[in-house]
Amino acid sequence: MGMSFIEHCNTRRVEMATLALSATDLNTTEVTFGCGISKISHFYRQLKANYGLTPGEFRCEMDKEDGH
């Protein structure tokens, strides 16, 4: 896979969080902790590294794609 077990777990957590951001009205803190990410700053960094967006920007982009 080319990544450690921890990296894989973190990637999956961020993926779960992006789904929650796009499918729910939960705030970023609720999404972060609900997906097993223990630090909000870590989630921001990971999302920015993977998608080039902050959680708020990500949610806005998803809303645009959904036509909201």
Backbone as numpy.savetxt, mean C-alpha at the origin, in Angstrom:
# Nx Ny Nz CAx CAy CAz Cx Cy Cz
13.21 -16.91 -6.48 12.40 -15.71 -6.48 13.25 -14.45 -6.48
14.47 -14.55 -6.04 15.35 -13.39 -6.05 15.16 -12.44 -4.87
14.39 -12.86 -3.85 14.23 -12.01 -2.67 14.15 -12.89 -1.44
14.47 -12.28 -0.31 14.41 -13.02 0.95 12.94 -13.23 1.37
12.76 -14.08 2.34 11.42 -14.34 2.85 10.80 -13.05 3.40
11.58 -12.27 4.12 11.09 -11.01 4.69 10.70 -10.04 3.58
11.53 -9.93 2.54 11.19 -9.05 1.41 9.90 -9.50 0.74
9.75 -10.81 0.60 8.52 -11.35 0.01 7.30 -10.99 0.87
7.41 -11.18 2.18 6.30 -10.84 3.08 5.96 -9.36 3.01
6.98 -8.52 2.99 6.74 -7.07 2.91 6.08 -6.70 1.60
6.50 -7.32 0.51 5.90 -7.05 -0.79 4.42 -7.44 -0.78
4.12 -8.59 -0.23 2.72 -9.05 -0.15 1.87 -8.13 0.72
2.44 -7.65 1.81 1.72 -6.72 2.69 1.39 -5.42 1.95
2.36 -4.90 1.20 2.12 -3.68 0.43 1.06 -3.93 -0.64
1.10 -5.08 -1.28 0.08 -5.42 -2.27 -1.31 -5.46 -1.63
-1.40 -6.08 -0.44 -2.69 -6.12 0.27 -3.15 -4.71 0.61
-2.22 -3.87 1.02 -2.56 -2.50 1.38 -3.05 -1.71 0.17
-2.44 -1.91 -0.98 -2.90 -1.19 -2.17 -4.31 -1.62 -2.55
-4.61 -2.90 -2.39 -5.97 -3.36 -2.64 -6.95 -2.70 -1.67
-6.57 -2.62 -0.41 -7.44 -1.99 0.59 -7.61 -0.50 0.30
-6.54 0.18 -0.12 -6.66 1.60 -0.45 -7.62 1.83 -1.61
-7.59 0.92 -2.57 -8.42 1.12 -3.75 -9.85 0.62 -3.56
-10.08 -0.27 -2.60 -11.40 -0.89 -2.46 -12.18 -0.46 -1.23
-11.55 0.29 -0.31 -12.24 0.68 0.92 -12.06 2.17 1.17
-12.79 2.65 2.16 -12.65 4.04 2.60 -11.83 4.14 3.88
-11.16 3.05 4.26 -10.32 3.09 5.46 -9.21 4.12 5.29
-8.83 4.76 6.39 -7.73 5.72 6.28 -6.40 4.98 6.20
-5.36 5.70 5.86 -4.05 5.10 5.63 -3.54 4.35 6.86
-3.76 4.89 8.03 -3.30 4.23 9.26 -4.00 2.89 9.44
-5.31 2.86 9.24 -6.06 1.61 9.38 -5.60 0.57 8.36
-5.37 1.02 7.13 -4.89 0.12 6.08 -3.51 -0.42 6.44
-2.62 0.47 6.86 -1.25 0.09 7.18 -1.21 -0.99 8.25
-1.83 -0.72 9.38 -1.80 -1.66 10.49 -2.63 -2.91 10.19
-3.73 -2.75 9.46 -4.58 -3.88 9.12 -3.90 -4.89 8.21
-2.90 -4.43 7.46 -2.18 -5.33 6.55 -0.90 -5.87 7.18
-0.71 -5.60 8.46 0.44 -6.15 9.16 1.72 -5.35 9.02
1.60 -4.11 8.56 2.77 -3.24 8.46 2.81 -2.43 9.75
3.93 -2.51 10.45 3.98 -1.94 11.80 4.35 -0.46 11.85
4.86 0.08 10.76 5.24 1.49 10.76 4.68 2.18 9.52
3.97 3.27 9.75 3.39 4.02 8.64 4.48 4.54 7.72
5.59 4.99 8.29 6.67 5.52 7.46 7.23 4.44 6.53
7.29 3.21 7.01 7.76 2.11 6.17 6.80 1.89 5.00
5.50 1.93 5.28 4.51 1.77 4.22 4.64 2.88 3.18
4.79 4.12 3.60 4.96 5.23 2.66 6.18 4.99 1.77
7.30 4.60 2.39 8.52 4.36 1.61 8.35 3.23 0.61
7.73 2.13 1.07 7.55 0.98 0.19 6.60 1.29 -0.97
5.53 2.00 -0.68 4.57 2.34 -1.73 5.21 3.28 -2.73
5.95 4.25 -2.23 6.64 5.20 -3.11 7.67 4.48 -3.97
8.40 3.54 -3.38 9.41 2.79 -4.13 8.78 1.89 -5.19
7.65 1.27 -4.86 7.01 0.32 -5.79 6.12 0.99 -6.83
5.45 2.07 -6.45 4.46 2.68 -7.35 4.75 4.14 -7.68
5.72 4.74 -6.99 6.05 6.14 -7.24 5.02 7.11 -6.70
4.18 6.63 -5.77 3.09 7.45 -5.23 2.99 7.30 -3.72
2.49 8.35 -3.07 2.14 8.24 -1.66 0.78 7.53 -1.57
0.36 7.10 -0.38 -0.95 6.47 -0.28 -2.09 7.34 -0.78
-2.07 8.63 -0.45 -3.11 9.54 -0.92 -3.11 9.67 -2.44
-1.92 9.78 -3.02 -1.81 9.87 -4.48 -2.28 8.57 -5.13
-1.91 7.45 -4.52 -2.33 6.15 -5.05 -3.85 6.05 -5.07
-4.48 6.44 -3.98 -5.94 6.37 -3.89 -6.58 7.29 -4.93
-6.04 8.48 -5.12 -6.58 9.40 -6.14 -6.45 8.80 -7.53
-5.33 8.17 -7.81 -5.14 7.53 -9.13 -6.15 6.40 -9.33
-6.41 5.63 -8.29 -7.37 4.54 -8.39 -8.78 5.10 -8.61
-9.09 6.21 -7.93 -10.40 6.84 -8.12 -10.56 7.33 -9.56
-9.51 7.89 -10.12 -9.56 8.36 -11.52 -9.82 7.20 -12.46
-9.14 6.08 -12.24 -9.30 4.90 -13.08 -10.71 4.33 -12.98
-11.31 4.46 -11.80 -12.67 3.95 -11.60 -13.72 4.94 -12.08
-13.28 6.13 -12.49 -14.22 7.12 -12.99 -14.89 7.96 -11.93
-14.31 8.03 -10.73 -14.89 8.85 -9.65 -14.36 10.24 -9.68
